[in-house]
Amino acid sequence: MKILHVWNQAGVASVLAKYQRKQGHIADVIKRAGFDDYGIEKYYGTEIYQGQPFDFYRYAAKKSSEYDVVHIDGAVLLPLSSLIPEDVPSSHGKKLVFMCK
């Protein structure tokens, strides 16, 4: 099974990927550059995306088609048919990214 982890909050995705690889799965982690103050990602084998913030999500969405399972840290799974725009939580001025598969 091919598993993609998008983002790596506190190294959790890297730890998950490590154990998934031990179980025989192909597991990759990608995150955006600029969020590794201590340079530890190189020890985890995380793919670091160099580019504009919004382009990262386009890249992740494109790359996700190559995987059986995609884990997006902080994502909320919601069927599109049940999406009510008024019920979408406040983004506090940040852009919301919707990913459909």
N, CA, C and O atoms as a printed pandas DataFrame, in Angstrom:
     atom_number atom_name residue_name chain_id  residue_number  x_coord  y_coord  z_coord
0              1         N          MET        A               1    0.834   -1.172    0.000
1              2        CA          MET        A               1    0.000    0.000    0.000
2              3         C          MET        A               1    0.885    1.243    0.000
3              4         O          MET        A               1    1.898    1.290    0.697
4              5         N          LYS        A               2    0.502    2.243   -0.778
5              6        CA          LYS        A               2    1.241    3.508   -0.829
6              7         C          LYS        A               2    0.499    4.552    0.004
7              8         O          LYS        A               2   -0.689    4.802   -0.202
8              9         N          ILE        A               3    1.223    5.157    0.948
9             10        CA          ILE        A               3    0.632    6.117    1.878
10            11         C          ILE        A               3    1.393    7.431    1.788
11            12         O          ILE        A               3    2.623    7.448    1.831
12            13         N          LEU        A               4    0.660    8.532    1.662
13            14        CA          LEU        A               4    1.261    9.862    1.626
14            15         C          LEU        A               4    0.796   10.650    2.838
15            16         O          LEU        A               4   -0.403   10.755    3.098
16            17         N          HIS        A               5    1.745   11.201    3.576
17            18        CA          HIS        A               5    1.446   12.092    4.698
18            19         C          HIS        A               5    1.776   13.510    4.248
19            20         O          HIS        A               5    2.898   13.787    3.824
20            21         N          VAL        A               6    0.797   14.405    4.341
21            22        CA          VAL        A               6    1.001   15.804    3.975
22            23         C          VAL        A               6    1.117   16.601    5.261
23            24         O          VAL        A               6    0.193   16.639    6.074
24            25         N          TRP        A               7    2.247   17.224    5.428
25            26        CA          TRP        A               7    2.635   18.001    6.599
26            27         C          TRP        A               7    3.239   17.055    7.619
27            28         O          TRP        A               7    3.109   15.837    7.492
28            29         N          ASN        A               8    3.895   17.600    8.626
29            30        CA          ASN        A               8    4.604   16.762    9.585
30            31         C          ASN        A               8    4.640   17.456   10.946
31            32         O          ASN        A               8    5.710   17.712   11.497
32            33         N          GLN        A               9    3.469   17.751   11.470
33            34        CA          GLN        A               9    3.363   18.460   12.745
34            35         C          GLN        A               9    4.056   17.671   13.846
35            36         O          GLN        A               9    3.688   16.529   14.122
36            37         N          ALA        A              10    5.041   18.268   14.465
37            38        CA          ALA        A              10    5.784   17.673   15.588
38            39         C          ALA        A              10    6.413   16.324   15.235
39            40         O          ALA        A              10    6.706   15.530   16.130
40            41         N          GLY        A              11    6.624   16.056   13.953
41            42        CA          GLY        A              11    7.265   14.811   13.542
42            43         C          GLY        A              11    6.362   13.594   13.559
43            44         O          GLY        A              11    6.829   12.477   13.338
44            45         N          VAL        A              12    5.069   13.790   13.818
45            46        CA          VAL        A              12    4.135   12.668   13.924
46            47         C          VAL        A              12    4.059   11.883   12.620
47            48         O          VAL        A              12    4.108   10.653   12.640
48            49         N          ALA        A              13    3.940   12.574   11.487
49            50        CA          ALA        A              13    3.839   11.879   10.202
50            51         C          ALA        A              13    5.090   11.057    9.920
51            52         O          ALA        A              13    5.002    9.964    9.361
52            53         N          SER        A              14    6.243   11.572   10.298
53            54        CA          SER        A              14    7.490   10.832   10.084
54            55         C          SER        A              14    7.529    9.556   10.907
55            56         O          SER        A              14    7.994    8.519   10.433
56            57         N          VAL        A              15    7.046    9.629   12.128
57            58        CA          VAL        A              15    7.013    8.434   12.982
58            59         C          VAL        A              15    6.027    7.418   12.419
59            60         O          VAL        A              15    6.331    6.227   12.358
60            61         N          LEU        A              16    4.843    7.881   12.005
61            62        CA          LEU        A              16    3.868    6.976   11.396
62            63         C          LEU        A              16    4.455    6.310   10.154
63            64         O          LEU        A              16    4.339    5.098    9.978
64            65         N          ALA        A              17    5.090    7.118    9.289
65            66        CA          ALA        A              17    5.673    6.588    8.055
66            67         C          ALA        A              17    6.761    5.564    8.349
67            68         O          ALA        A              17    6.875    4.560    7.647
68            69         N          LYS        A              18    7.550    5.811    9.370
69            70        CA          LYS        A              18    8.620    4.879    9.746
70            71         C          LYS        A              18    8.044    3.496   10.062
71            72         O          LYS        A              18    8.551    2.483    9.581
72            73         N          TYR        A              19    6.994    3.462   10.864
73            74        CA          TYR        A              19    6.402    2.179   11.233
74            75         C          TYR        A              19    5.618    1.556   10.087
75            76         O          TYR        A              19    5.545    0.332    9.982
76            77         N          GLN        A              20    5.035    2.377    9.234
77            78        CA          GLN        A              20    4.347    1.838    8.061
78            79         C          GLN        A              20    5.345    1.187    7.111
79            80         O          GLN        A              20    5.042    0.156    6.509
80            81         N          ARG        A              21    6.529    1.773    6.969
81            82        CA          ARG        A              21    7.572    1.163    6.131
82            83         C          ARG        A              21    8.019   -0.172    6.714
83            84         O          ARG        A              21    8.263   -1.122    5.970
84            85         N          LYS        A              22    8.128   -0.250    8.039
85            86        CA          LYS        A              22    8.514   -1.511    8.686
86            87         C          LYS        A              22    7.487   -2.602    8.420
87            88         O          LYS        A              22    7.822   -3.787    8.434
88            89         N          GLN        A              23    6.241   -2.214    8.179
89            90        CA          GLN        A              23    5.183   -3.178    7.889
90            91         C          GLN        A              23    5.083   -3.491    6.400
91            92         O          GLN        A              23    4.183   -4.213    5.972
92            93         N          GLY        A              24    6.011   -2.947    5.612
93            94        CA          GLY        A              24    6.065   -3.265    4.196
94            95         C          GLY        A              24    5.347   -2.291    3.276
95            96         O          GLY        A              24    5.261   -2.535    2.073
96            97         N          HIS        A              25    4.835   -1.205    3.809
97            98        CA          HIS        A              25    4.152   -0.210    2.989
98            99         C          HIS        A              25    5.155    0.799    2.431
99           100         O          HIS        A              25    6.257    0.954    2.957
100          101         N          ILE        A              26    4.762    1.465    1.381
101          102        CA          ILE        A              26    5.515    2.605    0.879
102          103         C          ILE        A              26    4.875    3.826    1.528
103          104         O          ILE        A              26    3.697    4.102    1.301
104          105         N          ALA        A              27    5.632    4.552    2.323
105          106        CA          ALA        A              27    5.083    5.705    3.047
106          107         C          ALA        A              27    6.004    6.904    2.863
107          108         O          ALA        A              27    7.199    6.835    3.149
108          109         N          ASP        A              28    5.438    7.993    2.387
109          110        CA          ASP        A              28    6.195    9.220    2.153
110          111         C          ASP        A              28    5.584   10.376    2.932
111          112         O          ASP        A              28    4.393   10.378    3.243
112          113         N          VAL        A              29    6.424   11.354    3.238
113          114        CA          VAL        A              29    5.993   12.556    3.953
114          115         C          VAL        A              29    6.447   13.766    3.147
115          116         O          VAL        A              29    7.603   13.840    2.732
116          117         N          ILE        A              30    5.534   14.721    2.923
117          118        CA          ILE        A              30    5.927   15.976    2.286
118          119         C          ILE        A              30    5.474   17.143    3.160
119          120         O          ILE        A              30    4.436   17.082    3.818
120          121         N          LYS        A              31    6.263   18.188    3.151
121          122        CA          LYS        A              31    5.889   19.415    3.857
122          123         C          LYS        A              31    6.525   20.594    3.152
123          124         O          LYS        A              31    7.397   20.429    2.299
124          125         N          ARG        A              32    6.085   21.772    3.510
125          126        CA          ARG        A              32    6.566   22.997    2.890
126          127         C          ARG        A              32    7.832   23.469    3.580
127          128         O          ARG        A              32    7.981   23.321    4.793
128          129         N          ALA        A              33    8.733   24.033    2.811
129          130        CA          ALA        A              33    9.999   24.549    3.349
130          131         C          ALA        A              33    9.740   25.708    4.305
131          132         O          ALA        A              33    8.721   26.393    4.215
132          133         N          GLY        A              34   10.672   25.909    5.212
133          134        CA          GLY        A              34   10.600   27.045    6.109
134          135         C          GLY        A              34   10.049   26.737    7.482
135          136         O          GLY        A              34    9.920   27.637    8.312
136          137         N          PHE        A              35    9.720   25.482    7.740
137          138        CA          PHE        A              35    9.149   25.113    9.028
138          139         C          PHE        A              35    9.998   24.068    9.743
139          140         O          PHE        A              35    9.478   23.256   10.508
140          141         N          ASP        A              36   11.289   24.092    9.494
141          142        CA          ASP        A              36   12.203   23.137   10.121
142          143         C          ASP        A              36   13.369   23.916   10.722
143          144         O          ASP        A              36   14.488   23.874   10.212
144          145         N          ASP        A              37   13.092   24.620   11.804
145          146        CA          ASP        A              37   14.090   25.497   12.421
146          147         C          ASP        A              37   15.347   24.769   12.878
147          148         O          ASP        A              37   16.424   25.363   12.921
148          149         N          TYR        A              38   15.222   23.499   13.216
149          150        CA          TYR        A              38   16.354   22.771   13.791
150          151         C          TYR        A              38   16.994   21.774   12.828
151          152         O          TYR        A              38   17.947   21.087   13.197
152          153         N          GLY        A              39   16.488   21.686   11.605
153          154        CA          GLY        A              39   17.089   20.821   10.598
154          155         C          GLY        A              39   16.933   19.334   10.851
155          156         O          GLY        A              39   17.785   18.544   10.445
156          157         N          ILE        A              40   15.845   18.939   11.523
157          158        CA          ILE        A              40   15.680   17.515   11.839
158          159         C          ILE        A              40   15.016   16.717   10.725
159          160         O          ILE        A              40   15.092   15.488   10.718
160          161         N          GLU        A              41   14.366   17.399    9.781
161          162        CA          GLU        A              41   13.654   16.675    8.727
162          163         C          GLU        A              41   14.587   15.802    7.893
163          164         O          GLU        A              41   14.167   14.768    7.374
164          165         N          LYS        A              42   15.845   16.207    7.760
165          166        CA          LYS        A              42   16.781   15.421    6.948
166          167         C          LYS        A              42   16.986   14.026    7.526
167          168         O          LYS        A              42   17.347   13.103    6.796
168          169         N          TYR        A              43   16.762   13.862    8.809
169          170        CA          TYR        A              43   16.912   12.550    9.440
170          171         C          TYR        A              43   15.698   11.659    9.209
171          172         O          TYR        A              43   15.781   10.438    9.343
172          173         N          TYR        A              44   14.575   12.270    8.862
173          174        CA          TYR        A              44   13.345   11.509    8.636
174          175         C          TYR        A              44   13.121   11.154    7.175
175          176         O          TYR        A              44   12.292   10.297    6.871
176          177         N          GLY        A              45   13.836   11.790    6.275
177          178        CA          GLY        A              45   13.626   11.534    4.855
178          179         C          GLY        A              45   12.394   12.236    4.311
179          180         O          GLY        A              45   11.809   11.793    3.323
180          181         N          THR        A              46   12.003   13.314    4.944
181          182        CA          THR        A              46   10.839   14.076    4.517
182          183         C          THR        A              46   11.163   14.861    3.252
183          184         O          THR        A              46   12.229   15.467    3.143
184          185         N          GLU        A              47   10.234   14.845    2.297
185          186        CA          GLU        A              47   10.402   15.659    1.095
186          187         C          GLU        A              47   10.004   17.091    1.447
187          188         O          GLU        A              47    8.897   17.333    1.928
188          189         N          ILE        A              48   10.899   18.021    1.209
189          190        CA          ILE        A              48   10.640   19.424    1.509
190          191         C          ILE        A              48   10.299   20.141    0.206
191          192         O          ILE        A              48   11.104   20.160   -0.725
192          193         N          TYR        A              49    9.111   20.726    0.141
193          194        CA          TYR        A              49    8.678   21.441   -1.060
194          195         C          TYR        A              49    9.159   22.884   -0.996
195          196         O          TYR        A              49    8.861   23.605   -0.043
196          197         N          GLN        A              50    9.898   23.298   -2.005
197          198        CA          GLN        A              50   10.381   24.677   -2.112
198          199         C          GLN        A              50    9.453   25.412   -3.071
199          200         O          GLN        A              50    9.420   25.092   -4.259
200          201         N          GLY        A              51    8.727   26.357   -2.595
201          202        CA          GLY        A              51    7.835   27.107   -3.472
202          203         C          GLY        A              51    6.855   27.937   -2.672
203          204         O          GLY        A              51    6.928   28.008   -1.445
204          205         N          GLN        A              52    5.942   28.558   -3.383
205          206        CA          GLN        A              52    4.943   29.410   -2.746
206          207         C          GLN        A              52    3.964   28.569   -1.926
207          208         O          GLN        A              52    3.672   27.429   -2.289
208          209         N          PRO        A              53    3.455   29.125   -0.819
209          210        CA          PRO        A              53    2.568   28.358    0.063
210          211         C          PRO        A              53    1.379   27.722   -0.646
211          212         O          PRO        A              53    1.123   26.533   -0.457
212          213         N          PHE        A              54    0.641   28.487   -1.461
213          214        CA          PHE        A              54   -0.543   27.905   -2.085
214          215         C          PHE        A              54   -0.169   26.862   -3.123
215          216         O          PHE        A              54   -0.917   25.907   -3.332
216          217         N          ASP        A              55    0.980   27.026   -3.780
217          218        CA          ASP        A              55    1.441   26.040   -4.755
218          219         C          ASP        A              55    1.718   24.696   -4.095
219          220         O          ASP        A              55    1.596   23.653   -4.736
220          221         N          PHE        A              56    2.090   24.715   -2.815
221          222        CA          PHE        A              56    2.337   23.469   -2.087
222          223         C          PHE        A              56    1.094   22.589   -2.088
223          224         O          PHE        A              56    1.194   21.378   -2.282
224          225         N          TYR        A              57   -0.073   23.184   -1.875
225          226        CA          TYR        A              57   -1.310   22.401   -1.825
226          227         C          TYR        A              57   -1.676   21.857   -3.196
227          228         O          TYR        A              57   -2.210   20.753   -3.304
228          229         N          ARG        A              58   -1.394   22.620   -4.242
229          230        CA          ARG        A              58   -1.603   22.096   -5.598
230          231         C          ARG        A              58   -0.678   20.904   -5.848
231          232         O          ARG        A              58   -1.090   19.885   -6.402
232          233         N          TYR        A              59    0.563   21.052   -5.433
233          234        CA          TYR        A              59    1.549   19.979   -5.583
234          235         C          TYR        A              59    1.105   18.736   -4.806
235          236         O          TYR        A              59    1.162   17.622   -5.326
236          237         N          ALA        A              60    0.666   18.929   -3.569
237          238        CA          ALA        A              60    0.224   17.802   -2.744
238          239         C          ALA        A              60   -0.998   17.123   -3.356
239          240         O          ALA        A              60   -1.087   15.895   -3.355
240          241         N          ALA        A              61   -1.934   17.906   -3.876
241          242        CA          ALA        A              61   -3.129   17.334   -4.500
242          243         C          ALA        A              61   -2.753   16.518   -5.734
243          244         O          ALA        A              61   -3.294   15.434   -5.953
244          245         N          LYS        A              62   -1.828   17.036   -6.537
245          246        CA          LYS        A              62   -1.384   16.312   -7.733
246          247         C          LYS        A              62   -0.663   15.020   -7.343
247          248         O          LYS        A              62   -0.901   13.966   -7.934
248          249         N          LYS        A              63    0.209   15.110   -6.357
249          250        CA          LYS        A              63    0.980   13.952   -5.919
250          251         C          LYS        A              63    0.084   12.886   -5.272
251          252         O          LYS        A              63    0.391   11.696   -5.339
252          253         N          SER        A              64   -1.012   13.306   -4.654
253          254        CA          SER        A              64   -1.885   12.371   -3.942
254          255         C          SER        A              64   -2.503   11.317   -4.856
255          256         O          SER        A              64   -2.871   10.237   -4.393
256          257         N          SER        A              65   -2.618   11.616   -6.141
257          258        CA          SER        A              65   -3.208   10.647   -7.067
258          259         C          SER        A              65   -2.336    9.404   -7.236
259          260         O          SER        A              65   -2.803    8.388   -7.751
260          261         N          GLU        A              66   -1.076    9.474   -6.809
261          262        CA          GLU        A              66   -0.162    8.338   -6.923
262          263         C          GLU        A              66   -0.256    7.391   -5.722
263          264         O          GLU        A              66    0.427    6.367   -5.696
264          265         N          TYR        A              67   -1.091    7.718   -4.730
265          266        CA          TYR        A              67   -1.123    6.968   -3.469
266          267         C          TYR        A              67   -2.495    6.365   -3.214
267          268         O          TYR        A              67   -3.512    6.864   -3.697
268          269         N          ASP        A              68   -2.505    5.270   -2.437
269          270        CA          ASP        A              68   -3.754    4.619   -2.048
270          271         C          ASP        A              68   -4.423    5.354   -0.889
271          272         O          ASP        A              68   -5.649    5.451   -0.833
272          273         N          VAL        A              69   -3.615    5.868    0.033
273          274        CA          VAL        A              69   -4.111    6.555    1.225
274          275         C          VAL        A              69   -3.368    7.876    1.363
275          276         O          VAL        A              69   -2.152    7.931    1.186
276          277         N          VAL        A              70   -4.103    8.941    1.679
277          278        CA          VAL        A              70   -3.491   10.248    1.909
278          279         C          VAL        A              70   -3.910   10.730    3.288
279          280         O          VAL        A              70   -5.100   10.822    3.589
280          281         N          HIS        A              71   -2.924   11.036    4.124
281          282        CA          HIS        A              71   -3.171   11.577    5.467
282          283         C          HIS        A              71   -2.754   13.035    5.447
283          284         O          HIS        A              71   -1.581   13.346    5.244
284          285         N          ILE        A              72   -3.703   13.927    5.655
285          286        CA          ILE        A              72   -3.418   15.362    5.666
286          287         C          ILE        A              72   -3.611   15.850    7.093
287          288         O          ILE        A              72   -4.730   15.862    7.607
288          289         N          ASP        A              73   -2.524   16.248    7.726
289          290        CA          ASP        A              73   -2.595   16.693    9.111
290          291         C          ASP        A              73   -3.530   17.890    9.240
291          292         O          ASP        A              73   -3.399   18.871    8.508
292          293         N          GLY        A              74   -4.456   17.804   10.158
293          294        CA          GLY        A              74   -5.389   18.894   10.411
294          295         C          GLY        A              74   -6.589   18.915    9.488
295          296         O          GLY        A              74   -7.435   19.803    9.598
296          297         N          ALA        A              75   -6.683   17.955    8.578
297          298        CA          ALA        A              75   -7.804   17.936    7.637
298          299         C          ALA        A              75   -9.075   17.455    8.323
299          300         O          ALA        A              75   -9.035   16.710    9.302
300          301         N          VAL        A              76  -10.186   17.895    7.792
301          302        CA          VAL        A              76  -11.497   17.465    8.269
302          303         C          VAL        A              76  -12.175   16.756    7.110
303          304         O          VAL        A              76  -12.347   17.334    6.037
304          305         N          LEU        A              77  -12.561   15.504    7.324
305          306        CA          LEU        A              77  -13.224   14.723    6.283
306          307         C          LEU        A              77  -14.709   15.048    6.299
307          308         O          LEU        A              77  -15.386   14.877    7.312
308          309         N          LEU        A              78  -15.200   15.515    5.170
309          310        CA          LEU        A              78  -16.587   15.931    5.080
310          311         C          LEU        A              78  -17.085   15.650    3.672
311          312         O          LEU        A              78  -16.489   16.129    2.707
312          313         N          PRO        A              79  -18.172   14.879    3.527
313          314        CA          PRO        A              79  -18.717   14.656    2.187
314          315         C          PRO        A              79  -19.138   15.984    1.561
315          316         O          PRO        A              79  -19.764   16.814    2.221
316          317         N          LEU        A              80  -18.803   16.180    0.315
317          318        CA          LEU        A              80  -19.106   17.437   -0.366
318          319         C          LEU        A              80  -20.607   17.720   -0.361
319          320         O          LEU        A              80  -21.025   18.874   -0.277
320          321         N          SER        A              81  -21.411   16.666   -0.451
321          322        CA          SER        A              81  -22.865   16.854   -0.481
322          323         C          SER        A              81  -23.407   17.425    0.826
323          324         O          SER        A              81  -24.489   18.010    0.844
324          325         N          SER        A              82  -22.667   17.259    1.914
325          326        CA          SER        A              82  -23.145   17.770    3.203
326          327         C          SER        A              82  -22.512   19.111    3.575
327          328         O          SER        A              82  -22.745   19.623    4.671
328          329         N          LEU        A              83  -21.721   19.676    2.679
329          330        CA          LEU        A              83  -21.054   20.948    2.962
330          331         C          LEU        A              83  -22.057   22.101    2.923
331          332         O          LEU        A              83  -22.710   22.337    1.907
332          333         N          ILE        A              84  -22.166   22.799    4.026
333          334        CA          ILE        A              84  -23.026   23.981    4.125
334          335         C          ILE        A              84  -22.093   25.166    4.373
335          336         O          ILE        A              84  -21.497   25.262    5.445
336          337         N          PRO        A              85  -21.959   26.065    3.406
337          338        CA          PRO        A              85  -20.989   27.162    3.535
338          339         C          PRO        A              85  -21.097   27.948    4.839
339          340         O          PRO        A              85  -20.082   28.379    5.386
340          341         N          GLU        A              86  -22.309   28.137    5.337
341          342        CA          GLU        A              86  -22.488   28.895    6.575
342          343         C          GLU        A              86  -21.905   28.168    7.786
343          344         O          GLU        A              86  -21.589   28.801    8.793
344          345         N          ASP        A              87  -21.759   26.851    7.696
345          346        CA          ASP        A              87  -21.255   26.054    8.817
346          347         C          ASP        A              87  -19.741   25.858    8.797
347          348         O          ASP        A              87  -19.180   25.270    9.723
348          349         N          VAL        A              88  -19.081   26.342    7.757
349          350        CA          VAL        A              88  -17.625   26.202    7.682
350          351         C          VAL        A              88  -17.005   27.069    8.775
351          352         O          VAL        A              88  -17.301   28.261    8.856
352          353         N          PRO        A              89  -16.144   26.485    9.619
353          354        CA          PRO        A              89  -15.546   27.269   10.705
354          355         C          PRO        A              89  -14.743   28.459   10.184
355          356         O          PRO        A              89  -14.246   28.440    9.057
356          357         N          SER        A              90  -14.627   29.466   10.994
357          358        CA          SER        A              90  -13.866   30.654   10.625
358          359         C          SER        A              90  -12.415   30.285   10.347
359          360         O          SER        A              90  -11.812   29.490   11.068
360          361         N          SER        A              91  -11.870   30.870    9.299
361          362        CA          SER        A              91  -10.470   30.602    8.956
362          363         C          SER        A              91   -9.550   31.683    9.509
363          364         O          SER        A              91   -8.342   31.652    9.274
364          365         N          HIS        A              92  -10.112   32.631   10.238
365          366        CA          HIS        A              92   -9.339   33.717   10.856
366          367         C          HIS        A              92   -8.452   34.431    9.835
367          368         O          HIS        A              92   -7.292   34.737   10.110
368          369         N          GLY        A              93   -9.020   34.691    8.650
369          370        CA          GLY        A              93   -8.294   35.427    7.620
370          371         C          GLY        A              93   -7.384   34.589    6.741
371          372         O          GLY        A              93   -6.792   35.113    5.798
372          373         N          LYS        A              94   -7.259   33.294    7.030
373          374        CA          LYS        A              94   -6.410   32.422    6.213
374          375         C          LYS        A              94   -7.239   31.828    5.078
375          376         O          LYS        A              94   -8.462   31.725    5.174
376          377         N          LYS        A              95   -6.552   31.437    3.997
377          378        CA          LYS        A              95   -7.238   30.784    2.890
378          379         C          LYS        A              95   -7.608   29.366    3.299
379          380         O          LYS        A              95   -6.824   28.671    3.945
380          381         N          LEU        A              96   -8.809   28.942    2.918
381          382        CA          LEU        A              96   -9.214   27.558    3.121
382          383         C          LEU        A              96   -8.899   26.781    1.854
383          384         O          LEU        A              96   -9.084   27.294    0.750
384          385         N          VAL        A              97   -8.430   25.562    1.999
385          386        CA          VAL        A              97   -8.102   24.719    0.862
386          387         C          VAL        A              97   -9.005   23.499    0.916
387          388         O          VAL        A              97   -9.042   22.790    1.921
388          389         N          PHE        A              98   -9.734   23.253   -0.170
389          390        CA          PHE        A              98  -10.594   22.088   -0.260
390          391         C          PHE        A              98   -9.936   21.104   -1.213
391          392         O          PHE        A              98   -9.486   21.486   -2.293
392          393         N          MET        A              99   -9.881   19.854   -0.820
393          394        CA          MET        A              99   -9.274   18.822   -1.656
394          395         C          MET        A              99  -10.306   17.729   -1.861
395          396         O          MET        A              99  -10.785   17.127   -0.900
396          397         N          CYS        A             100  -10.639   17.480   -3.093
397          398        CA          CYS        A             100  -11.621   16.449   -3.415
398          399         C          CYS        A             100  -10.914   15.305   -4.120
399          400         O          CYS        A             100  -10.005   15.511   -4.924
400          401         N          LYS        A             101  -11.350   14.101   -3.803
401          402        CA          LYS        A             101  -10.739   12.945   -4.448
402          403         C          LYS        A             101  -11.813   11.983   -4.865
403          404         O          LYS        A             101  -11.515   10.933   -5.432
